[in-house]
Amino acid sequence: QDYGGLPSDTHVYTKDIGRNVTIECPFKRENAPSKKSLCKKTNQSCELVIDSTEKVNPSYIGRAKLFMKGTDLTVFYVNISHLTHNDAGLYICQAGEGPSADKKNVDLQVLAPEPELLAENLYFQ
């Protein structure tokens, strides 16, 4: 599968504007005690969205949440709500540091809803 230049193990999430997405980030058990994070790729670097030490990028405050479910110590999740066009792009989940870190590539596509749906959503908010 070629996603037009994306790394082959990239997981693609497609969501409508205003909705939320829960990104799944698997990791090896030995990285369970380590810091978990999600960053968004910019031109040269990866800008932190949120990490497990409660650091949150200002533009994601109140919208991003990092959590584990139950007793499964091999996956963490990041939920981002109220998606905007600016949230679209490539993200990297990471657990641990250095060469033994687990990384997962994520591509988030945010779609503009149909105009009549937009009006309806505004009506119900």
N, CA, C and O atoms as a printed pandas DataFrame, in Angstrom:
     atom_number atom_name residue_name chain_id  residue_number  x_coord  y_coord  z_coord
0              1         N          GLN        A               1    0.835   -1.202    0.000
1              2        CA          GLN        A               1    0.000    0.000    0.000
2              3         C          GLN        A               1    0.864    1.243    0.000
3              4         O          GLN        A               1    1.700    1.430    0.884
4              5         N          ASP        A               2    0.664    2.085   -0.984
5              6        CA          ASP        A               2    1.442    3.312   -1.028
6              7         C          ASP        A               2    0.532    4.489   -0.724
7              8         O          ASP        A               2   -0.438    4.736   -1.441
8              9         N          TYR        A               3    0.847    5.211    0.334
9             10        CA          TYR        A               3    0.033    6.366    0.707
10            11         C          TYR        A               3    0.664    7.645    0.166
11            12         O          TYR        A               3    0.526    8.710    0.767
12            13         N          GLY        A               4    1.355    7.542   -0.966
13            14        CA          GLY        A               4    1.969    8.739   -1.516
14            15         C          GLY        A               4    3.069    9.274   -0.619
15            16         O          GLY        A               4    2.997   10.407   -0.142
16            17         N          GLY        A               5    4.093    8.452   -0.390
17            18        CA          GLY        A               5    5.253    8.933    0.341
18            19         C          GLY        A               5    5.181    8.773    1.848
19            20         O          GLY        A               5    6.127    9.141    2.543
20            21         N          LEU        A               6    4.084    8.232    2.377
21            22        CA          LEU        A               6    4.020    7.994    3.820
22            23         C          LEU        A               6    4.770    6.712    4.152
23            24         O          LEU        A               6    4.830    5.800    3.327
24            25         N          PRO        A               7    5.347    6.628    5.359
25            26        CA          PRO        A               7    5.949    5.364    5.781
26            27         C          PRO        A               7    4.917    4.238    5.688
27            28         O          PRO        A               7    3.729    4.462    5.922
28            29         N          SER        A               8    5.366    3.041    5.351
29            30        CA          SER        A               8    4.432    1.956    5.028
30            31         C          SER        A               8    3.600    1.500    6.228
31            32         O          SER        A               8    2.511    0.952    6.057
32            33         N          ASP        A               9    4.110    1.725    7.438
33            34        CA          ASP        A               9    3.350    1.256    8.605
34            35         C          ASP        A               9    2.436    2.355    9.152
35            36         O          ASP        A               9    1.975    2.274   10.291
36            37         N          THR        A              10    2.181    3.369    8.346
37            38        CA          THR        A              10    1.355    4.485    8.806
38            39         C          THR        A              10   -0.102    4.069    8.931
39            40         O          THR        A              10   -0.668    3.465    8.019
40            41         N          HIS        A              11   -0.703    4.396   10.067
41            42        CA          HIS        A              11   -2.126    4.144   10.235
42            43         C          HIS        A              11   -2.868    5.428    9.894
43            44         O          HIS        A              11   -2.554    6.492   10.429
44            45         N          VAL        A              12   -3.848    5.331    9.009
45            46        CA          VAL        A              12   -4.573    6.522    8.569
46            47         C          VAL        A              12   -5.931    6.615    9.277
47            48         O          VAL        A              12   -6.718    5.668    9.270
48            49         N          TYR        A              13   -6.179    7.753    9.873
49            50        CA          TYR        A              13   -7.485    8.028   10.485
50            51         C          TYR        A              13   -8.143    9.136    9.667
51            52         O          TYR        A              13   -7.512   10.150    9.369
52            53         N          THR        A              14   -9.396    8.946    9.309
53            54        CA          THR        A              14  -10.123    9.962    8.547
54            55         C          THR        A              14  -11.342   10.390    9.353
55            56         O          THR        A              14  -12.209    9.572    9.663
56            57         N          LYS        A              15  -11.404   11.661    9.688
57            58        CA          LYS        A              15  -12.487   12.163   10.543
58            59         C          LYS        A              15  -13.045   13.461    9.982
59            60         O          LYS        A              15  -12.374   14.159    9.222
60            61         N          ASP        A              16  -14.278   13.779   10.362
61            62        CA          ASP        A              16  -14.872   15.049    9.964
62            63         C          ASP        A              16  -14.469   16.143   10.943
63            64         O          ASP        A              16  -14.209   15.887   12.119
64            65         N          ILE        A              17  -14.423   17.362   10.428
65            66        CA          ILE        A              17  -14.165   18.535   11.268
66            67         C          ILE        A              17  -15.140   18.542   12.443
67            68         O          ILE        A              17  -16.317   18.217   12.286
68            69         N          GLY        A              18  -14.635   18.920   13.631
69            70        CA          GLY        A              18  -15.507   19.046   14.791
70            71         C          GLY        A              18  -15.681   17.753   15.566
71            72         O          GLY        A              18  -16.145   17.767   16.706
72            73         N          ARG        A              19  -15.307   16.623   14.949
73            74        CA          ARG        A              19  -15.434   15.326   15.632
74            75         C          ARG        A              19  -14.199   15.079   16.481
75            76         O          ARG        A              19  -13.378   15.976   16.676
76            77         N          ASN        A              20  -14.069   13.847   16.987
77            78        CA          ASN        A              20  -12.838   13.516   17.698
78            79         C          ASN        A              20  -12.244   12.229   17.154
79            80         O          ASN        A              20  -12.905   11.463   16.453
80            81         N          VAL        A              21  -10.983   12.013   17.492
81            82        CA          VAL        A              21  -10.265   10.827   17.030
82            83         C          VAL        A              21   -9.548   10.232   18.234
83            84         O          VAL        A              21   -9.050   10.961   19.093
84            85         N          THR        A              22   -9.497    8.905   18.292
85            86        CA          THR        A              22   -8.693    8.246   19.314
86            87         C          THR        A              22   -7.588    7.476   18.603
87            88         O          THR        A              22   -7.845    6.501   17.897
88            89         N          ILE        A              23   -6.376    7.922   18.799
89            90        CA          ILE        A              23   -5.214    7.329   18.143
90            91         C          ILE        A              23   -4.656    6.236   19.039
91            92         O          ILE        A              23   -4.444    6.435   20.235
92            93         N          GLU        A              24   -4.423    5.081   18.436
93            94        CA          GLU        A              24   -3.949    3.916   19.187
94            95         C          GLU        A              24   -2.437    3.804   19.003
95            96         O          GLU        A              24   -1.936    3.833   17.879
96            97         N          CYS        A              25   -1.721    3.677   20.111
97            98        CA          CYS        A              25   -0.262    3.679   20.072
98            99         C          CYS        A              25    0.298    2.447   20.779
99           100         O          CYS        A              25    0.447    2.453   22.001
100          101         N          PRO        A              26    0.608    1.397   20.031
101          102        CA          PRO        A              26    1.132    0.182   20.666
102          103         C          PRO        A              26    2.605    0.327   21.037
103          104         O          PRO        A              26    3.343    1.088   20.411
104          105         N          PHE        A              27    3.019   -0.409   22.057
105          106        CA          PHE        A              27    4.437   -0.390   22.431
106          107         C          PHE        A              27    4.816   -1.703   23.103
107          108         O          PHE        A              27    3.961   -2.484   23.520
108          109         N          LYS        A              28    6.124   -1.919   23.194
109          110        CA          LYS        A              28    6.636   -3.137   23.838
110          111         C          LYS        A              28    6.550   -3.000   25.354
111          112         O          LYS        A              28    6.649   -1.907   25.912
112          113         N          ARG        A              29    6.361   -4.147   25.994
113          114        CA          ARG        A              29    6.176   -4.140   27.438
114          115         C          ARG        A              29    7.317   -3.456   28.189
115          116         O          ARG        A              29    7.096   -2.812   29.214
116          117         N          GLU        A              30    8.563   -3.604   27.662
117          118        CA          GLU        A              30    9.688   -3.003   28.399
118          119         C          GLU        A              30    9.637   -1.474   28.394
119          120         O          GLU        A              30   10.304   -0.823   29.199
120          121         N          ASN        A              31    8.844   -0.906   27.484
121          122        CA          ASN        A              31    8.690    0.551   27.492
122          123         C          ASN        A              31    7.495    1.017   28.313
123          124         O          ASN        A              31    7.195    2.210   28.354
124          125         N          ALA        A              32    6.816    0.082   28.964
125          126        CA          ALA        A              32    5.634    0.448   29.754
126          127         C          ALA        A              32    5.926    1.522   30.805
127          128         O          ALA        A              32    5.118    2.437   30.965
128          129         N          PRO        A              33    7.067    1.445   31.540
129          130        CA          PRO        A              33    7.305    2.469   32.552
130          131         C          PRO        A              33    7.749    3.807   31.952
131          132         O          PRO        A              33    7.762    4.820   32.651
132          133         N          SER        A              34    8.106    3.820   30.687
133          134        CA          SER        A              34    8.689    5.020   30.083
134          135         C          SER        A              34    7.639    6.054   29.722
135          136         O          SER        A              34    6.436    5.794   29.746
136          137         N          LYS        A              35    8.136    7.235   29.385
137          138        CA          LYS        A              35    7.257    8.319   28.982
138          139         C          LYS        A              35    6.585    7.987   27.645
139          140         O          LYS        A              35    7.217    7.450   26.735
140          141         N          LYS        A              36    5.306    8.315   27.548
141          142        CA          LYS        A              36    4.562    8.154   26.294
142          143         C          LYS        A              36    4.278    9.546   25.744
143          144         O          LYS        A              36    4.057   10.491   26.502
144          145         N          SER        A              37    4.286    9.660   24.435
145          146        CA          SER        A              37    3.984   10.972   23.872
146          147         C          SER        A              37    3.427   10.863   22.463
147          148         O          SER        A              37    3.572    9.845   21.786
148          149         N          LEU        A              38    2.787   11.943   22.046
149          150        CA          LEU        A              38    2.341   12.070   20.666
150          151         C          LEU        A              38    2.849   13.417   20.179
151          152         O          LEU        A              38    2.658   14.440   20.836
152          153         N          CYS        A              39    3.501   13.406   19.015
153          154        CA          CYS        A              39    3.950   14.675   18.453
154          155         C          CYS        A              39    3.465   14.790   17.017
155          156         O          CYS        A              39    3.162   13.793   16.361
156          157         N          LYS        A              40    3.399   16.028   16.546
157          158        CA          LYS        A              40    2.928   16.294   15.184
158          159         C          LYS        A              40    4.109   16.753   14.350
159          160         O          LYS        A              40    4.849   17.659   14.733
160          161         N          LYS        A              41    4.273   16.106   13.196
161          162        CA          LYS        A              41    5.405   16.426   12.334
162          163         C          LYS        A              41    5.246   17.822   11.754
163          164         O          LYS        A              41    4.206   18.163   11.190
164          165         N          THR        A              42    6.314   18.638   11.905
165          166        CA          THR        A              42    6.360   19.910   11.207
166          167         C          THR        A              42    7.508   19.766   10.207
167          168         O          THR        A              42    8.046   18.670   10.048
168          169         N          ASN        A              43    7.887   20.837    9.540
169          170        CA          ASN        A              43    8.895   20.704    8.484
170          171         C          ASN        A              43   10.117   19.897    8.907
171          172         O          ASN        A              43   10.464   18.906    8.265
172          173         N          GLN        A              44   10.760   20.318    9.975
173          174        CA          GLN        A              44   12.020   19.678   10.358
174          175         C          GLN        A              44   11.920   18.849   11.626
175          176         O          GLN        A              44   12.735   17.956   11.855
176          177         N          SER        A              45   10.913   19.146   12.456
177          178        CA          SER        A              45   10.908   18.488   13.764
178          179         C          SER        A              45    9.550   17.861   14.021
179          180         O          SER        A              45    8.710   17.767   13.127
180          181         N          CYS        A              46    9.354   17.438   15.249
181          182        CA          CYS        A              46    8.075   16.879   15.646
182          183         C          CYS        A              46    7.644   17.654   16.888
183          184         O          CYS        A              46    8.316   17.614   17.919
184          185         N          GLU        A              47    6.533   18.348   16.782
185          186        CA          GLU        A              47    6.088   19.239   17.851
186          187         C          GLU        A              47    5.196   18.472   18.823
187          188         O          GLU        A              47    4.225   17.837   18.412
188          189         N          LEU        A              48    5.525   18.534   20.098
189          190        CA          LEU        A              48    4.768   17.784   21.090
190          191         C          LEU        A              48    3.291   18.189   21.090
191          192         O          LEU        A              48    2.965   19.376   21.100
192          193         N          VAL        A              49    2.406   17.190   21.080
193          194        CA          VAL        A              49    0.981   17.442   21.267
194          195         C          VAL        A              49    0.650   17.233   22.740
195          196         O          VAL        A              49    0.085   18.103   23.403
196          197         N          ILE        A              50    1.024   16.037   23.236
197          198        CA          ILE        A              50    0.751   15.717   24.638
198          199         C          ILE        A              50    1.684   14.594   25.056
199          200         O          ILE        A              50    2.066   13.765   24.230
200          201         N          ASP        A              51    2.054   14.557   26.332
201          202        CA          ASP        A              51    2.804   13.404   26.829
202          203         C          ASP        A              51    2.264   12.970   28.187
203          204         O          ASP        A              51    1.393   13.619   28.767
204          205         N          SER        A              52    2.802   11.860   28.677
205          206        CA          SER        A              52    2.257   11.265   29.893
206          207         C          SER        A              52    2.713   11.983   31.157
207          208         O          SER        A              52    2.354   11.574   32.261
208          209         N          THR        A              53    3.502   13.052   31.011
209          210        CA          THR        A              53    3.860   13.850   32.193
210          211         C          THR        A              53    2.951   15.079   32.294
211          212         O          THR        A              53    3.260   16.026   33.017
212          213         N          GLU        A              54    1.828   15.059   31.564
213          214        CA          GLU        A              54    0.846   16.140   31.621
214          215         C          GLU        A              54    1.250   17.371   30.822
215          216         O          GLU        A              54    0.603   18.413   30.922
216          217         N          LYS        A              55    2.307   17.264   30.033
217          218        CA          LYS        A              55    2.650   18.385   29.142
218          219         C          LYS        A              55    1.684   18.377   27.973
219          220         O          LYS        A              55    1.445   17.333   27.366
220          221         N          VAL        A              56    1.123   19.550   27.653
221          222        CA          VAL        A              56    0.212   19.652   26.514
222          223         C          VAL        A              56    0.546   20.895   25.703
223          224         O          VAL        A              56    0.764   21.973   26.258
224          225         N          ASN        A              57    0.582   20.734   24.395
225          226        CA          ASN        A              57    0.775   21.863   23.500
226          227         C          ASN        A              57   -0.399   22.841   23.681
227          228         O          ASN        A              57   -1.552   22.414   23.733
228          229         N          PRO        A              58   -0.109   24.157   23.778
229          230        CA          PRO        A              58   -1.173   25.136   24.020
230          231         C          PRO        A              58   -2.351   25.011   23.058
231          232         O          PRO        A              58   -3.495   25.227   23.456
232          233         N          SER        A              59   -2.086   24.666   21.793
233          234        CA          SER        A              59   -3.208   24.604   20.854
234          235         C          SER        A              59   -4.046   23.334   21.021
235          236         O          SER        A              59   -5.057   23.164   20.339
236          237         N          TYR        A              60   -3.625   22.433   21.936
237          238        CA          TYR        A              60   -4.409   21.222   22.186
238          239         C          TYR        A              60   -4.971   21.167   23.606
239          240         O          TYR        A              60   -5.584   20.175   24.000
240          241         N          ILE        A              61   -4.757   22.236   24.370
241          242        CA          ILE        A              61   -5.239   22.236   25.759
242          243         C          ILE        A              61   -6.760   22.099   25.770
243          244         O          ILE        A              61   -7.460   22.801   25.040
244          245         N          GLY        A              62   -7.254   21.206   26.588
245          246        CA          GLY        A              62   -8.690   20.979   26.665
246          247         C          GLY        A              62   -9.211   20.081   25.546
247          248         O          GLY        A              62  -10.385   19.709   25.546
248          249         N          ARG        A              63   -8.341   19.728   24.586
249          250        CA          ARG        A              63   -8.783   18.883   23.470
250          251         C          ARG        A              63   -8.066   17.540   23.417
251          252         O          ARG        A              63   -8.590   16.571   22.868
252          253         N          ALA        A              64   -6.859   17.486   23.993
253          254        CA          ALA        A              64   -6.078   16.251   23.900
254          255         C          ALA        A              64   -6.005   15.557   25.250
255          256         O          ALA        A              64   -5.866   16.194   26.295
256          257         N          LYS        A              65   -6.102   14.221   25.199
257          258        CA          LYS        A              65   -6.075   13.430   26.423
258          259         C          LYS        A              65   -5.280   12.170   26.128
259          260         O          LYS        A              65   -5.534   11.492   25.132
260          261         N          LEU        A              66   -4.315   11.851   26.991
261          262        CA          LEU        A              66   -3.529   10.628   26.830
262          263         C          LEU        A              66   -3.936    9.668   27.935
263          264         O          LEU        A              66   -3.958   10.042   29.108
264          265         N          PHE        A              67   -4.257    8.437   27.570
265          266        CA          PHE        A              67   -4.746    7.508   28.593
266          267         C          PHE        A              67   -4.445    6.056   28.226
267          268         O          PHE        A              67   -4.144    5.739   27.075
268          269         N          MET        A              68   -4.532    5.194   29.221
269          270        CA          MET        A              68   -4.420    3.746   29.023
270          271         C          MET        A              68   -5.793    3.166   29.333
271          272         O          MET        A              68   -6.581    3.765   30.064
272          273         N          LYS        A              69   -6.069    1.997   28.773
273          274        CA          LYS        A              69   -7.357    1.350   29.061
274          275         C          LYS        A              69   -7.111    0.082   29.848
275          276         O          LYS        A              69   -6.323   -0.769   29.437
276          277         N          GLY        A              70   -7.783   -0.045   30.976
277          278        CA          GLY        A              70   -7.719   -1.292   31.735
278          279         C          GLY        A              70   -6.309   -1.693   32.091
279          280         O          GLY        A              70   -5.501   -0.864   32.509
280          281         N          THR        A              71   -6.017   -2.970   31.924
281          282        CA          THR        A              71   -4.728   -3.493   32.381
282          283         C          THR        A              71   -3.781   -3.773   31.216
283          284         O          THR        A              71   -2.714   -4.357   31.403
284          285         N          ASP        A              72   -4.177   -3.354   30.011
285          286        CA          ASP        A              72   -3.328   -3.612   28.857
286          287         C          ASP        A              72   -2.147   -2.648   28.858
287          288         O          ASP        A              72   -2.303   -1.457   28.591
288          289         N          LEU        A              73   -0.956   -3.183   29.165
289          290        CA          LEU        A              73    0.212   -2.326   29.275
290          291         C          LEU        A              73    1.017   -2.296   27.984
291          292         O          LEU        A              73    2.217   -2.023   28.014
292          293         N          THR        A              74    0.382   -2.569   26.860
293          294        CA          THR        A              74    1.135   -2.532   25.613
294          295         C          THR        A              74    0.501   -1.585   24.600
295          296         O          THR        A              74    0.834   -1.629   23.415
296          297         N          VAL        A              75   -0.394   -0.746   25.051
297          298        CA          VAL        A              75   -0.971    0.252   24.143
298          299         C          VAL        A              75   -1.440    1.458   24.955
299          300         O          VAL        A              75   -2.018    1.314   26.032
300          301         N          PHE        A              76   -1.178    2.649   24.414
301          302        CA          PHE        A              76   -1.786    3.832   25.026
302          303         C          PHE        A              76   -2.580    4.553   23.940
303          304         O          PHE        A              76   -2.419    4.283   22.750
304          305         N          TYR        A              77   -3.426    5.461   24.367
305          306        CA          TYR        A              77   -4.322    6.137   23.436
306          307         C          TYR        A              77   -4.213    7.636   23.621
307          308         O          TYR        A              77   -3.985    8.128   24.726
308          309         N          VAL        A              78   -4.381    8.353   22.524
309          310        CA          VAL        A              78   -4.512    9.801   22.618
310          311         C          VAL        A              78   -5.804   10.182   21.927
311          312         O          VAL        A              78   -6.013    9.872   20.754
312          313         N          ASN        A              79   -6.672   10.861   22.671
313          314        CA          ASN        A              79   -7.920   11.337   22.097
314          315         C          ASN        A              79   -7.784   12.833   21.834
315          316         O          ASN        A              79   -7.369   13.594   22.709
316          317         N          ILE        A              80   -8.138   13.241   20.621
317          318        CA          ILE        A              80   -8.153   14.667   20.278
318          319         C          ILE        A              80   -9.581   15.009   19.862
319          320         O          ILE        A              80  -10.144   14.385   18.963
320          321         N          SER        A              81  -10.157   16.010   20.528
321          322        CA          SER        A              81  -11.551   16.352   20.232
322          323         C          SER        A              81  -11.633   17.673   19.484
323          324         O          SER        A              81  -10.643   18.396   19.366
324          325         N          HIS        A              82  -12.827   17.979   18.980
325          326        CA          HIS        A              82  -13.082   19.234   18.256
326          327         C          HIS        A              82  -12.037   19.456   17.168
327          328         O          HIS        A              82  -11.375   20.492   17.123
328          329         N          LEU        A              83  -11.904   18.462   16.292
329          330        CA          LEU        A              83  -10.869   18.520   15.259
330          331         C          LEU        A              83  -11.054   19.722   14.327
331          332         O          LEU        A              83  -12.173   20.088   13.969
332          333         N          THR        A              84   -9.929   20.317   13.950
333          334        CA          THR        A              84   -9.935   21.413   12.987
334          335         C          THR        A              84   -9.036   21.036   11.811
335          336         O          THR        A              84   -8.308   20.045   11.874
336          337         N          HIS        A              85   -9.088   21.826   10.740
337          338        CA          HIS        A              85   -8.211   21.592    9.589
338          339         C          HIS        A              85   -6.750   21.566    9.995
339          340         O          HIS        A              85   -5.954   20.813    9.434
340          341         N          ASN        A              86   -6.398   22.396   10.979
341          342        CA          ASN        A              86   -5.002   22.485   11.407
342          343         C          ASN        A              86   -4.508   21.207   12.070
343          344         O          ASN        A              86   -3.301   20.993   12.180
344          345         N          ASP        A              87   -5.426   20.360   12.510
345          346        CA          ASP        A              87   -5.013   19.117   13.170
346          347         C          ASP        A              87   -4.594   18.050   12.161
347          348         O          ASP        A              87   -3.936   17.074   12.524
348          349         N          ALA        A              88   -4.973   18.233   10.899
349          350        CA          ALA        A              88   -4.630   17.231    9.891
350          351         C          ALA        A              88   -3.122   17.171    9.728
351          352         O          ALA        A              88   -2.432   18.182    9.857
352          353         N          GLY        A              89   -2.616   15.977    9.442
353          354        CA          GLY        A              89   -1.178   15.844    9.198
354          355         C          GLY        A              89   -0.635   14.562    9.763
355          356         O          GLY        A              89   -1.384   13.670   10.160
356          357         N          LEU        A              90    0.693   14.476    9.795
357          358        CA          LEU        A              90    1.377   13.278   10.273
358          359         C          LEU        A              90    1.739   13.436   11.737
359          360         O          LEU        A              90    2.233   14.477   12.169
360          361         N          TYR        A              91    1.481   12.383   12.485
361          362        CA          TYR        A              91    1.812   12.359   13.907
362          363         C          TYR        A              91    2.704   11.165   14.187
363          364         O          TYR        A              91    2.707   10.193   13.431
364          365         N          ILE        A              92    3.462   11.237   15.274
365          366        CA          ILE        A              92    4.236   10.077   15.710
366          367         C          ILE        A              92    3.947    9.826   17.185
367          368         O          ILE        A              92    4.120   10.703   18.031
368          369         N          CYS        A              93    3.499    8.598   17.471
369          370        CA          CYS        A              93    3.341    8.144   18.853
370          371         C          CYS        A              93    4.687    7.592   19.286
371          372         O          CYS        A              93    5.386    6.953   18.499
372          373         N          GLN        A              94    5.045    7.836   20.521
373          374        CA          GLN        A              94    6.302    7.280   21.005
374          375         C          GLN        A              94    6.194    6.840   22.454
375          376         O          GLN        A              94    5.586    7.515   23.285
376          377         N          ALA        A              95    6.801    5.685   22.739
377          378        CA          ALA        A              95    6.947    5.231   24.126
378          379         C          ALA        A              95    8.416    4.906   24.324
379          380         O          ALA        A              95    9.004    4.164   23.537
380          381         N          GLY        A              96    9.010    5.459   25.372
381          382        CA          GLY        A              96   10.423    5.217   25.619
382          383         C          GLY        A              96   11.293    6.248   24.918
383          384         O          GLY        A              96   10.799    7.130   24.215
384          385         N          GLU        A              97   12.600    6.117   25.125
385          386        CA          GLU        A              97   13.550    7.071   24.563
386          387         C          GLU        A              97   14.635    6.320   23.801
387          388         O          GLU        A              97   14.867    5.130   24.019
388          389         N          GLY        A              98   15.289    7.042   22.908
389          390        CA          GLY        A              98   16.456    6.468   22.242
390          391         C          GLY        A              98   16.114    5.364   21.262
391          392         O          GLY        A              98   14.979    5.259   20.797
392          393         N          PRO        A              99   17.126    4.525   20.944
393          394        CA          PRO        A              99   16.961    3.507   19.889
394          395         C          PRO        A              99   15.931    2.439   20.237
395          396         O          PRO        A              99   15.370    1.820   19.333
396          397         N          SER        A             100   15.666    2.204   21.524
397          398        CA          SER        A             100   14.723    1.139   21.886
398          399         C          SER        A             100   13.291    1.661   21.981
399          400         O          SER        A             100   12.375    0.922   22.342
400          401         N          ALA        A             101   13.107    2.947   21.651
401          402        CA          ALA        A             101   11.770    3.530   21.738
402          403         C          ALA        A             101   10.848    2.889   20.708
403          404         O          ALA        A             101   11.274    2.506   19.619
404          405         N          ASP        A             102    9.581    2.782   21.075
405          406        CA          ASP        A             102    8.564    2.336   20.110
406          407         C          ASP        A             102    7.946    3.561   19.472
407          408         O          ASP        A             102    7.545    4.503   20.156
408          409         N          LYS        A             103    7.876    3.536   18.145
409          410        CA          LYS        A             103    7.271    4.666   17.434
410          411         C          LYS        A             103    6.221    4.147   16.478
411          412         O          LYS        A             103    6.380    3.086   15.875
412          413         N          LYS        A             104    5.156    4.897   16.344
413          414        CA          LYS        A             104    4.147    4.546   15.355
414          415         C          LYS        A             104    3.770    5.801   14.581
415          416         O          LYS        A             104    3.530    6.859   15.161
416          417         N          ASN        A             105    3.724    5.660   13.251
417          418        CA          ASN        A             105    3.344    6.777   12.390
418          419         C          ASN        A             105    1.842    6.807   12.193
419          420         O          ASN        A             105    1.214    5.776   11.952
420          421         N          VAL        A             106    1.273    7.994   12.297
421          422        CA          VAL        A             106   -0.165    8.155   12.161
422          423         C          VAL        A             106   -0.429    9.308   11.191
423          424         O          VAL        A             106    0.201   10.362   11.280
424          425         N          ASP        A             107   -1.360    9.097   10.275
425          426        CA          ASP        A             107   -1.766   10.168    9.371
426          427         C          ASP        A             107   -3.214   10.512    9.685
427          428         O          ASP        A             107   -4.104    9.669    9.566
428          429         N          LEU        A             108   -3.439   11.754   10.086
429          430        CA          LEU        A             108   -4.796   12.188   10.416
430          431         C          LEU        A             108   -5.325   13.076    9.297
431          432         O          LEU        A             108   -4.750   14.119    8.986
432          433         N          GLN        A             109   -6.435   12.640    8.699
433          434        CA          GLN        A             109   -7.071   13.428    7.655
434          435         C          GLN        A             109   -8.365   13.994    8.224
435          436         O          GLN        A             109   -9.201   13.259    8.749
436          437         N          VAL        A             110   -8.517   15.304    8.113
437          438        CA          VAL        A             110   -9.714   15.960    8.642
438          439         C          VAL        A             110  -10.530   16.484    7.466
439          440         O          VAL        A             110  -10.060   17.319    6.693
440          441         N          LEU        A             111  -11.750   15.988    7.339
441          442        CA          LEU        A             111  -12.587   16.330    6.200
442          443         C          LEU        A             111  -13.573   17.430    6.548
443          444         O          LEU        A             111  -14.128   17.462    7.646
444          445         N          ALA        A             112  -13.780   18.321    5.605
445          446        CA          ALA        A             112  -14.820   19.334    5.782
446          447         C          ALA        A             112  -16.165   18.672    5.539
447          448         O          ALA        A             112  -16.347   17.999    4.525
448          449         N          PRO        A             113  -17.106   18.851    6.449
449          450        CA          PRO        A             113  -18.422   18.242    6.238
450          451         C          PRO        A             113  -19.185   18.987    5.143
451          452         O          PRO        A             113  -18.804   20.085    4.739
452          453         N          GLU        A             114  -20.246   18.382    4.681
453          454        CA          GLU        A             114  -21.107   19.034    3.685
454          455         C          GLU        A             114  -21.728   20.285    4.307
455          456         O          GLU        A             114  -22.015   20.301    5.504
456          457         N          PRO        A             115  -21.937   21.328    3.508
457          458        CA          PRO        A             115  -22.474   22.588    4.055
458          459         C          PRO        A             115  -23.787   22.411    4.828
459          460         O          PRO        A             115  -23.978   23.047    5.865
460          461         N          GLU        A             116  -24.684   21.562    4.341
461          462        CA          GLU        A             116  -25.968   21.440    5.054
462          463         C          GLU        A             116  -25.778   20.730    6.401
463          464         O          GLU        A             116  -26.507   20.993    7.357
464          465         N          LEU        A             117  -24.792   19.828    6.463
465          466        CA          LEU        A             117  -24.499   19.176    7.744
466          467         C          LEU        A             117  -23.941   20.198    8.735
467          468         O          LEU        A             117  -24.255   20.170    9.926
468          469         N          LEU        A             118  -23.120   21.087    8.222
469          470        CA          LEU        A             118  -22.504   22.094    9.071
470          471         C          LEU        A             118  -23.586   22.942    9.735
471          472         O          LEU        A             118  -23.531   23.203   10.937
472          473         N          ALA        A             119  -24.562   23.366    8.950
473          474        CA          ALA        A             119  -25.643   24.190    9.478
474          475         C          ALA        A             119  -26.407   23.435   10.565
475          476         O          ALA        A             119  -26.794   24.000   11.588
476          477         N          GLU        A             120  -26.610   22.148   10.312
477          478        CA          GLU        A             120  -27.326   21.326   11.276
478          479         C          GLU        A             120  -26.543   21.202   12.584
479          480         O          GLU        A             120  -27.112   21.289   13.672
480          481         N          ASN        A             121  -25.212   20.995   12.460
481          482        CA          ASN        A             121  -24.377   20.886   13.651
482          483         C          ASN        A             121  -24.403   22.165   14.477
483          484         O          ASN        A             121  -24.474   22.123   15.706
484          485         N          LEU        A             122  -24.344   23.289   13.797
485          486        CA          LEU        A             122  -24.369   24.567   14.509
486          487         C          LEU        A             122  -25.677   24.699   15.278
487          488         O          LEU        A             122  -25.718   25.214   16.395
488          489         N          TYR        A             123  -26.726   24.226   14.655
489          490        CA          TYR        A             123  -28.047   24.312   15.243
490          491         C          TYR        A             123  -28.125   23.529   16.558
491          492         O          TYR        A             123  -28.789   23.948   17.507
492          493         N          PHE        A             124  -27.438   22.392   16.595
493          494        CA          PHE        A             124  -27.548   21.514   17.775
494          495         C          PHE        A             124  -26.534   21.815   18.864
495          496         O          PHE        A             124  -26.596   21.205   19.931
496          497         N          GLN        A             125  -25.602   22.732   18.637
497          498        CA          GLN        A             125  -24.564   22.945   19.647
498          499         C          GLN        A             125  -25.046   23.799   20.803
499          500         O          GLN        A             125  -24.285   24.066   21.732
